Amino acid sequence: MAPDFEHPGERAAQDPVRLVAVRDEPLSLDEVFRAVGDDSAGGTALFVGTVRDHDGGADVAGLGYSSHPSAEAEIRRIAEKVVAEYPVRALAAVHRVGDLAVGDLAVVVAVSCPHRAEAFAACRRLIDDLKHEVPIWKHQKFSDGTEEWVGAC
């Protein structure tokens, strides 16, 4: 009879895409980091995107993210593409939607691989493709009362 649990390495072999989500609640670095834990990985790269206090020379007061209903599926598609191109043991990607303040976490992605160079490359590919391909839009509100919509986040 098989045990009721899986070793992290076995789970990674089955599906290295461990966490993909679009959420309207604060993001957790710990959750993402735990999701990519794997005994066979020698390198883990984590990227955190935060709301900064300026953009294009203007002071940012806050912003809002909105997404198309397909956004989570698009993140998964990108994650699977990264897994196919790199020796990924585990991958996680979570993006926030709704109103955010300066300093809030907007996106957290992480990748674990056998070696650090692979982890860095895979993580960079993941965040770059997410930013350019996922239908999530940013509505920036500036301290002078003006605002702007920015294409894909």
Salt bridges, closest charged atoms under 4 A:
GLU31 OE1 - ARG23 NH1 2.63
ASP38 OD2 - ARG18 NH2 2.99
ASP39 OD2 - HIS7 NE2 3.19
ASP53 OD1 - HIS54 ND1 2.82
ASP55 OD1 - ARG52 NH2 2.75
GLU74 OE1 - ARG77 NE 2.97
GLU80 OE2 - ARG76 NH1 3.44
GLU85 OE1 - ARG125 NH1 2.78
ASP99 OD1 - LYS141 NZ 3.50
ASP128 OD2 - ARG124 NE 3.32
ASP129 OD2 - LYS81 NZ 3.32
ASP129 OD2 - ARG125 NE 2.77
GLU133 OE1 - ARG77 NH2 2.68
GLU133 OE2 - LYS81 NZ 3.59
GLU147 OE2 - HIS139 NE2 2.88
